[in-house]
Amino acid sequence: MSTPMTPGIAKARLPAETLAENFDDLHAPFAPHEAAVAADRCYFCHDAPCVTACPTDIDIPLFIRQISTGTPEAAAKTIFDQNILGGMCARVCPTEDLCEQACVRELAEGKPVEIGRLQRHATDTLMAKQSHPYERAPETGKKVAVVGAGPAGMACAHRVAMHGHDVTIYDAEAKAGGLNEFGIAAYKSTDDFAAREVDWLLGIGGITIKTGMRLGEQLVLDDLVDGFSAVFLAVGLGGVNALRSAGEDKEGVRDAVDFIKELRQASDLTALPVGRDVVVIGGGMTAVDAAVQSKLLGAQNVTIAYRRGRESMSASEYEQDLAASKGVRLMFNAQPVAIHGNGAVCEIELEYTSDDGSGLKGTGETVRLAADQVFKAIGQTLTTNGGLEMDGRKIAVTGAGRTSRAGVWAGGDCASGGDDLTVTAVAEGRDAAMDIHAMLSA
């Protein structure tokens, strides 16, 4: 849905040339000689802490050694063996909080081996060859349904198909990719990489994708269970939490995920409306992505308002610093209480908060910020669970994603456990696939 053209919201705040520069690749890929130099910094630790920190358990010292010896294609195979979406994860994974934070170089010198960029160098090199590095096992005649074509679903589908089972992926959107296609900042995945990665992954064969199919609407879990040997649910979190503030229904107030989705699918960024004064409510990666991209589109004043302190933000310190470097104001211990305006938002009222150890409380002191556009980025919710047992607000799973119903697995953001990262979703999809294969082979 397009943003209503409320006062203060305008298209083409910046010329096309500036927008192209603003949304260029956040981290330029390594040239071969740069990759060799970066790889030489690795100590190739025997008990490498970086591997322990990787949710997909990639043998990082091995793939870096393969790069250093001039065989990046072999390095890519080492990566893909554990993480078939290693190309995207190299772009979006918070390596600064995972493998690179655990790097011995980081602990000793404060400058880790650039594992993420090395991973991208390897995976891009192999993917550029067009051919798929894996072959399917002989067909088994077994059929598996995967609901959701995001990171968890695609990882599960690839591993299941590789073992010779036929896979049908159903997705609610008009194209596959999930979060990678619709939900991350455009400057993290340029040149239509998400779609190209999906096409490359499908090179394994045995996978059919059907779009416009949503669980609870066009799809019924009972029918899937009856029609397939196994079902894997990777439906993500489609709903967005409400602000529960007066005036939330005013024009100019919208979900940050919808804004990011619209931006990611835009063929002409000059046609995308953005406010002059933008306020983003939330403290996660979605909030940062929405705020930074608003600034890059030409918004003059952009503020992230988060109800707790900086240390509680789920967005990494690196992402917080990135936002600040782009001119985004970070405002802590402030929660929305009202949105003001005559039909359309013109101000947002925030209340300062404090926490004395007994829980977050409002202080009664408020402040108003000019705002012609307000983005909600305060978490997402599961829209349907197919009648499965829940663990809080997510589908309850045990082991490698087994749900309360026999023959049904779940993984990614919709399932309990994990930390809502792309790389974690890939690991959960992969592990569920291996469990499904074991069941089908018994």
C-alpha positions in Angstrom: 0.0 0.0 0.0 1.4 3.4 -1.0 1.9 6.1 1.6 -0.9 8.7 1.5 0.4 12.0 0.2 -0.1 13.9 3.5 1.4 17.4 4.1 5.2 17.1 4.4 5.4 13.8 2.5 6.9 14.2 -0.9 8.5 12.3 -3.8 11.9 13.0 -5.4 13.4 14.8 -2.4 16.8 13.9 -4.0 17.8 13.5 -7.6 18.1 10.0 -9.0 21.9 10.2 -9.2 22.1 11.0 -5.5 19.7 8.2 -4.6 21.7 5.7 -6.6 24.8 6.7 -4.7 23.0 6.6 -1.3 21.7 3.1 -1.9 24.8 1.6 -3.4 26.4 -1.5 -1.8 27.0 -0.8 1.9 30.3 -2.8 1.8 32.1 -3.1 -1.5 33.1 -6.6 -2.4 36.7 -7.6 -2.1 38.9 -7.7 -5.1 40.9 -11.0 -5.3 44.1 -9.4 -4.0 42.2 -7.7 -1.1 40.6 -11.1 -0.2 44.1 -12.7 -0.1 45.4 -10.0 2.2 42.4 -10.3 4.5 42.6 -14.1 4.6 46.3 -13.9 5.6 45.3 -12.3 8.9 43.5 -15.5 10.0 45.3 -17.5 12.7 43.5 -20.7 11.5 42.7 -21.6 15.1 42.3 -25.3 15.9 39.4 -24.7 18.3 38.2 -21.6 16.5 35.8 -19.5 18.6 34.4 -18.0 15.4 32.9 -21.4 14.4 31.2 -21.8 17.8 29.7 -18.3 17.3 28.3 -19.1 13.9 24.7 -20.4 14.1 25.2 -22.5 11.0 28.6 -24.0 12.2 30.5 -23.0 9.0 34.2 -24.2 9.2 35.5 -20.6 9.0 39.2 -21.3 9.3 39.0 -23.9 6.5 37.2 -21.6 4.1 39.5 -18.8 4.8 42.5 -21.0 4.2 41.0 -22.1 0.9 40.7 -18.4 -0.1 44.3 -17.8 0.9 45.4 -20.7 -1.3 43.6 -19.3 -4.3 40.6 -21.7 -4.3 37.6 -19.5 -3.5 35.2 -21.9 -5.2 36.3 -24.6 -2.7 35.8 -22.1 0.1 32.3 -21.4 -1.2 31.5 -25.1 -1.1 32.7 -25.3 2.5 30.3 -22.5 3.3 27.3 -23.8 1.3 27.7 -27.2 2.9 26.4 -25.6 6.1 24.6 -22.6 4.8 23.1 -22.7 1.3 22.2 -19.0 1.7 25.7 -18.1 2.6 25.8 -15.3 0.0 23.0 -13.4 1.6 24.1 -14.1 5.1 27.5 -12.6 4.2 25.7 -9.4 3.4 23.1 -9.2 6.2 24.5 -11.3 9.1 25.5 -9.3 12.2 29.0 -10.7 12.1 30.2 -8.0 14.4 28.1 -9.7 17.1 28.8 -13.3 16.1 31.9 -14.7 14.4 33.9 -11.5 14.2 33.2 -10.6 17.8 34.6 -14.0 18.8 37.7 -13.7 16.5 41.0 -13.9 18.3 42.2 -10.9 16.3 39.3 -8.9 17.7 40.2 -9.9 21.2 43.9 -9.2 20.8 43.9 -6.2 18.5 40.3 -4.9 18.3 40.3 -5.6 14.6 38.8 -9.0 13.6 39.4 -10.9 10.4 36.7 -9.6 8.0 34.9 -12.9 7.9 31.7 -11.6 6.4 33.4 -10.0 3.4 35.6 -13.0 2.9 32.5 -15.2 2.9 30.9 -12.9 0.3 34.0 -13.1 -1.9 33.9 -16.9 -1.9 30.2 -17.3 -2.4 30.0 -14.6 -5.1 32.9 -16.2 -7.0 31.2 -19.6 -7.1 27.7 -18.3 -7.9 29.0 -16.3 -10.8 29.8 -19.6 -12.5 26.1 -20.1 -12.8 26.3 -23.9 -12.3 24.9 -25.4 -9.1 27.5 -27.1 -6.9 25.2 -29.9 -5.7 23.5 -32.9 -7.4 20.3 -34.4 -6.4 20.1 -37.9 -5.0 17.9 -40.3 -7.0 14.2 -39.4 -6.7 12.5 -41.1 -3.8 8.9 -40.4 -4.7 8.3 -38.7 -1.4 6.8 -35.2 -1.4 7.4 -32.5 1.1 5.5 -29.2 1.5 7.3 -26.1 2.6 5.1 -23.1 3.6 7.1 -19.9 3.3 9.8 -19.1 0.8 12.0 -17.1 3.2 15.5 -18.1 4.5 14.2 -21.1 6.7 11.9 -22.4 4.0 14.4 -22.1 1.2 17.2 -23.8 3.2 14.8 -26.6 4.2 13.6 -27.1 0.6 17.1 -27.2 -0.8 18.4 -29.8 1.7 15.2 -31.9 1.3 15.4 -31.8 -2.5 19.1 -32.6 -2.5 18.2 -36.0 -0.8 15.9 -36.8 -3.7 12.5 -35.8 -2.3 10.2 -33.5 -4.3 9.4 -30.2 -2.7 6.5 -27.8 -3.2 7.1 -24.3 -1.7 4.0 -22.2 -1.0 4.4 -18.5 -0.3 1.9 -15.7 0.4 3.7 -13.1 -1.6 4.0 -12.8 -5.4 7.6 -13.8 -5.4 9.9 -15.9 -3.3 12.6 -14.7 -0.9 10.7 -13.7 2.3 12.7 -11.4 4.5 15.7 -11.4 2.2 13.5 -10.1 -0.7 11.1 -7.8 1.2 12.4 -7.0 4.7 16.0 -5.8 4.7 17.6 -2.5 3.8 18.1 -2.0 0.0 21.8 -1.0 0.5 22.5 -4.4 2.1 21.3 -6.4 -0.9 21.9 -4.6 -4.2 21.5 -5.7 -7.8 18.5 -7.9 -7.1 20.7 -10.3 -5.3 17.9 -11.9 -3.2 16.0 -13.0 -6.4 19.2 -14.1 -8.1 20.1 -16.3 -5.1 16.7 -17.9 -5.1 17.1 -18.7 -8.8 20.6 -20.2 -8.1 19.3 -22.3 -5.2 16.6 -23.8 -7.4 19.3 -25.2 -9.6 19.3 -28.2 -7.4 16.1 -29.3 -9.1 13.0 -31.0 -7.6 11.6 -27.7 -6.2 8.4 -26.1 -7.3 7.3 -22.7 -6.0 3.6 -21.6 -5.9 3.0 -18.0 -4.9 -0.1 -16.2 -3.6 -0.8 -19.1 -1.2 -1.2 -18.1 2.5 -1.7 -20.5 5.4 -5.1 -20.1 6.8 -6.5 -18.8 3.6 -5.6 -20.7 0.4 -3.8 -23.3 2.4 -5.2 -25.6 5.2 -2.8 -27.5 7.3 -5.0 -30.6 7.3 -4.9 -30.7 3.5 -1.1 -30.4 3.5 -0.7 -33.1 6.0 -3.0 -35.4 4.0 -1.3 -34.6 0.7 2.4 -34.6 1.6 4.8 -36.9 3.4 6.0 -34.0 5.6 5.2 -30.4 6.1 7.6 -27.6 7.1 6.2 -24.3 8.3 8.3 -21.2 7.8 5.6 -18.6 7.7 7.5 -15.9 9.5 5.7 -13.1 11.5 3.2 -11.3 9.3 1.5 -9.1 11.8 2.8 -5.9 13.3 2.2 -4.9 16.9 0.1 -1.8 17.6 1.5 1.3 19.3 -1.7 1.5 21.5 -1.4 5.3 21.4 -4.1 7.8 20.6 -4.0 9.0 17.0 -2.3 5.8 15.7 -4.9 5.7 12.8 -3.9 9.1 11.4 -2.5 9.4 7.9 1.2 9.2 7.7 1.5 6.5 10.4 2.4 3.1 8.9 4.2 -0.1 9.6 8.0 0.1 9.0 8.0 -3.4 7.4 5.5 -2.1 4.7 7.7 0.9 4.0 10.8 -1.3 3.6 8.9 -3.8 1.4 7.7 -0.9 -0.8 11.2 0.5 -1.1 12.8 -2.9 -1.9 10.3 -3.5 -4.7 10.5 0.1 -6.1 11.9 0.4 -9.6 12.3 4.2 -9.3 13.3 5.5 -5.9 12.4 9.1 -6.9 8.8 8.0 -7.0 8.8 6.8 -3.4 7.3 9.4 -1.0 9.1 10.2 2.3 8.4 12.7 5.0 10.4 15.8 5.9 10.3 14.9 9.6 10.3 11.1 10.2 10.0 9.4 13.6 10.6 5.6 13.9 9.3 3.9 17.0 11.3 0.8 18.0 14.8 -0.5 18.8 15.5 -3.3 16.4 17.0 -3.9 13.0 13.7 -3.0 11.3 13.7 0.4 13.0 17.3 1.1 12.0 16.6 0.0 8.4 13.5 2.2 8.1 15.2 5.2 9.7 18.5 5.1 7.7 16.6 4.6 4.4 14.3 7.5 5.2 17.4 9.6 5.6 18.9 8.3 2.4 15.7 9.1 0.5 16.0 12.8 1.6 14.2 13.2 4.9 15.6 16.2 6.7 15.1 15.0 10.3 14.9 11.4 11.3 14.6 10.1 14.8 14.5 6.7 16.3 12.6 6.7 19.6 13.1 3.7 21.8 11.4 3.2 25.1 14.4 1.7 26.9 18.2 2.5 27.1 20.7 2.0 24.4 22.1 -1.2 26.0 18.6 -2.8 25.6 18.3 -2.1 21.8 18.2 -5.4 19.8 19.8 -3.6 16.9 23.6 -4.1 17.2 26.0 -1.4 18.2 27.3 -1.4 14.6 23.8 -0.7 13.3 23.2 2.0 15.9 26.5 3.7 14.8 25.5 3.3 11.2 22.3 5.1 11.8 24.0 7.9 13.7 26.6 8.2 10.9 23.8 8.8 8.4 22.4 11.6 10.5 19.6 9.7 12.4 19.0 10.9 15.9 18.8 8.1 18.5 16.4 8.9 21.4 16.3 6.6 24.3 13.9 6.1 27.2 11.0 7.6 25.3 7.7 5.9 24.5 4.8 7.2 22.3 1.7 8.3 24.1 -0.2 10.3 21.4 0.0 11.2 17.7 -1.4 14.7 17.0 -2.7 16.2 13.8 -5.9 17.1 12.0 -6.4 13.9 10.0 -2.8 13.5 9.2 0.1 13.3 11.7 2.0 16.6 12.4 3.5 15.8 15.8 4.2 12.8 18.0 4.1 13.1 21.8 6.6 11.0 23.7 6.8 10.3 27.4 10.2 9.8 29.0 10.6 6.5 30.8 12.7 5.1 33.7 13.4 1.7 35.2 14.4 1.4 38.8 14.6 -2.4 38.6 10.9 -3.0 39.1 10.0 -2.5 35.5 9.7 0.2 32.9 7.5 3.1 33.9 6.5 6.5 32.4 7.8 9.5 34.2 4.9 11.8 33.3 7.3 14.1 31.5 6.6 14.4 27.8 8.0 16.0 24.7 6.6 16.6 21.2 8.5 16.1 18.0 7.4 17.4 14.6 6.5 14.4 12.4 4.8 14.1 9.1 5.6 10.4 8.9 5.7 7.9 11.8 6.9 4.3 11.3 6.0 1.5 13.7 8.8 -1.0 14.2 7.9 -2.5 17.6 7.9 -6.1 16.7 5.8 -8.5 14.7 3.3 -11.3 15.5 2.3 -14.6 14.1 -0.8 -14.4 12.0 -1.7 -18.1 11.9 -0.4 -21.2 13.6 -2.4 -23.9 11.8 -3.9 -25.0 15.1 -0.5 -26.1 16.5 0.6 -25.9 20.1 2.1 -22.5 21.0 5.0 -21.5 23.1 4.1 -17.9 24.1 3.5 -16.1 20.8 5.3 -18.6 18.6 4.8 -22.2 17.4 6.2 -24.6 20.0 9.0 -26.9 18.6 11.3 -29.5 20.0 14.5 -30.9 18.7 15.0 -30.1 15.0 11.7 -28.2 14.7 9.2 -30.9 15.4 5.8 -29.4 16.3 2.9 -30.8 18.4 1.6 -32.5 15.3 3.2 -35.6 13.8 4.6 -34.9 10.3 4.8 -31.1 10.8 7.9 -29.2 11.4 8.4 -25.4 11.9 11.4 -23.1 11.8 12.5 -19.5 11.4 10.8 -16.5 13.0 7.5 -18.3 13.5 8.9 -21.0 15.7 10.0 -20.9 19.4 13.7 -20.5 20.2 16.3 -18.8 18.0 17.1 -15.2 17.8 15.2 -14.0 14.7 18.2 -13.8 12.5 18.5 -14.8 8.8 21.4 -17.1 9.6 19.5 -18.8 12.5 16.5 -19.3 10.2 18.8 -21.0 7.7 20.2 -23.3 10.4 16.7 -24.2 11.6 15.5 -25.0 8.0 18.6 -27.1 7.3 18.3 -29.1 10.5 14.6 -29.7 10.1 15.3 -30.9 6.5 17.7 -33.5 7.9 15.2 -34.6 10.5 12.5 -34.9 7.8 14.9 -36.9 5.6 15.6 -39.2 8.4 11.9 -39.8 9.0 11.2 -40.4 5.3 14.1 -42.8 5.1 13.1 -44.9 8.1 
